[in-house]
Every structure is written in C-alpha cells, then in structure tokens.
C-alpha cells in the first residue's frame, strides 16, 4: 500500500488538493511538513465522506496566484521525499 495519494478537487469556490494518508496518525505531522510551502494559504484536517476513503484527509487551499498542477507535483515530490527519509531513519 502506498503511504499517500493526492488529487486535485475542483469546486465552484476554490480548487483544492486532497491528500489521503494510509496512516492517519501522521496527519498532523504531514500538515506541519506542508506548512513550508509559500503558495499554500491554509491546510485543514477534514473528515472524508465517501466510499473507499480513509477517515480523514488533508485539504490544501492554495493562494489565488498559485498554479494548482505545479503545486500538486511539488507536494507529491515533497511527500515522497518525506516518506523515503522516514523509512531510512
């Protein structure tokens, strides 16, 4: 099982990036890890609703001038680095 998956979610008000962790106990640590991105306006831990989902997800709200596709790639890359480092330690 992969340590996380992410997806861009479009909504009428604002597009977001949702991050689903396979280990929900890491939600707060990952939230803290993501706070170093200047393009992120807000990060929320929210309850997931839907079939085949984990109980919680991390919702990332970007600043208006941020490119959501580039940010998803940057976040994914940063998370892969985070989990690789975590597995080595």
JOHUTA-V540558 format. One record per pair of residues at least 12 apart in sequence whose C-alpha atoms are under 7 Angstrom apart, sorted by the first residue. I is the first residue (numbers start at 1). J is the second residue. If there is no record, write none. Layout:
i,j
I,J
I,J
This chain:
i,j
2,22
3,21
3,22
4,19
4,20
4,21
4,22
5,19
5,20
5,21
6,18
6,19
6,20
7,19
16,59
16,60
16,61
16,62
17,59
17,60
17,61
17,72
18,57
18,58
18,59
18,60
19,57
19,58
19,59
20,54
20,57
20,58
24,56
27,58
31,43
39,62
39,63
39,66
40,60
40,61
40,62
40,63
41,61
41,62
41,63
42,60
42,61
42,62
43,58
43,59
43,60
43,61
44,58
44,59
44,60
45,57
45,58
45,59
46,58
46,59
